[in-house]
Amino acid sequence: MSFDPCSEPMLATGGYDHTIKLWQPYSGFCYRTLQHTDSQVNALDINPNGTILAAGGYQHIRLYDMNYSYPVVNFENVLKNVTRVGFQENGKWMFTGGEDCRVRIWDMSSQSPTCKRLFDCLTPVNAVCLHPNQIELAIGSQGGSVYLWDVQSDVHEQLIPEVESSIQDIAISPNGAYMAAVNNKGNCYIWSLTNRSNSEMQLTQTDPKLKIEAHKKYALRCRFSPDSSLLVTCSGDGTAKIYRTDSFALQAELKVEKCWMWDAVFSNDSKYLFTASSDGKARLWKIETKSIEREYQAHLKALTALAFRDGTVKG
């Protein structure tokens, strides 16, 4: 079946069955299966023009042309689990983080991407996200540290929100107002962000705002909605909790019985949420009614990673 990911919405799901499924999200039709052999899928992201899917796994980073069912680029000499992948807004470079304790910046200007910058966190990297200014990366480590790293000047700052904990994920709101981090104790920390000055040597300022006791066990994921009005946290307790960012009051709790809720991503209008669970299903929820609108069932094992594009091409 012909499908153009650049012009139509697309949902990618990946997990422990060594496959990636591509879906038409609003019909629920799975139109392509990509083989991710030799490894589970830990992380997914789609490049800005909607044509390339990046996947991170155990000792693997792969790029797939979404018109084909095989990887077009395999990154060499990657060690341990790659936990996060993502693209800069015009696709000139890609970032990855992993259990080898390093965050890497990959130059995407050639057919064989090369690592042009590297940041050593000393402990395994569980999470990486790009600030909307496209200059700074926020990093969450197994040792409990949050780092803010300027990829141009190499200036960085270290924060430790809670001792003897592991940062599992980190997110920055699209409007650049807030940063959130969740840890293995189920807590979510919120910082207010102040725009950096014109000085190349000064990072975005971070001011501690709030601690939310979001979950009773492992928190796994946090993301802001595209309009920056909502924050979702996911956990091993089988819930995704959605908070309003004007007050950080709980707006909705979405629950799947006897499952880990591994990942979540908002629709572009911020009214719906896709989730990935350990029962091998992705789900589309209507946030206002807390109801499941659609289920995506094709994976044979736990579903751990999602990526979504609404079909709008950037640049």
Steps between C-alpha positions, in 0.01 A plus 500: 500500500643839402556737790691827518619576859583857396142589416299276734506438875719208609556310826806281556509238776791284614576255776646171614389290202778654283256670265379852428145547375385799295132593537243729352407626848140606444393187312710256703643340185854358531646551155865399550718290730870586532732230628727617783701180521742415782351747747191631673392857419571748779430832327352642179491839331406633156710757316345843429402429138323179599701260283753341738434306820782465755499202734723432799553155649767279653828592328300632206396833349318459171341739252209377290364657185130458575422409141700179545509217752872492571753739661686734266766591758652288777719691745826320576678431832204583725533355849230388746138618490415816307222655708409817307514630143389835360547754221585869488216698341647526149650150504863614480593294804368224721557429869516167683556396859563162653629269769861560390465824705526726194285738300606536137431758231497344151562704186226405252643689202641182342367149434727367776423705815802581716520592868614862519442570872489285811395558862602257775251471787709249700191283560256346247281746310127422521358810334588785263283778359570809292410849623279698256797737452668209312827569684467328837436139592343393830637165618382260772743246647485177695703669774218746569648803326329734256737677262440797274761499222566768238604297196672799337714636784519176706394695814287287731325501837419213735189474720422227755129517585497194728788295641516122459260502207519447125366751249291295257384774264519872439295745294491871416175672403482624139459858621823468700330588831546175694722196535374177659686190616365173642692245706491138607320591822201631305568866570479778242706818539411827325732792428408842363732601216625849418628573152875518461664836449688595186819370659611178334641386835175522697249218516124520542432571868319229699294580810351212705122534501327186620528136600205279402462157661360370173527122536548238771760314296737549204425803285608427144410794276400866503396721210342840449216555256568696178313804636697475831175492700534138620763267645467121499693256720499121448585227747542137585177536699306482172393864493558808291425814702431830328560834674404853398811717482320816617478346849645149461174365639404149393251512211470134401625154595501234228547142620566161343468211745806286578724679250795731495430822313826547312448800275252768401474772236236767440313569179581835343179662625588386857154339538606137461776282640665189356640256756719188482463217751664174602198304371624570146229755420503867411189697584349830396326683786268799489630707790176687572298182552790275616374243252680266259417597142710233326737213572797400283576132544769331288800457730572168667686639801522815712464829313760749622532789252280731293551770237227710339480755219190675379628505143606864491837542333747743657739693284 
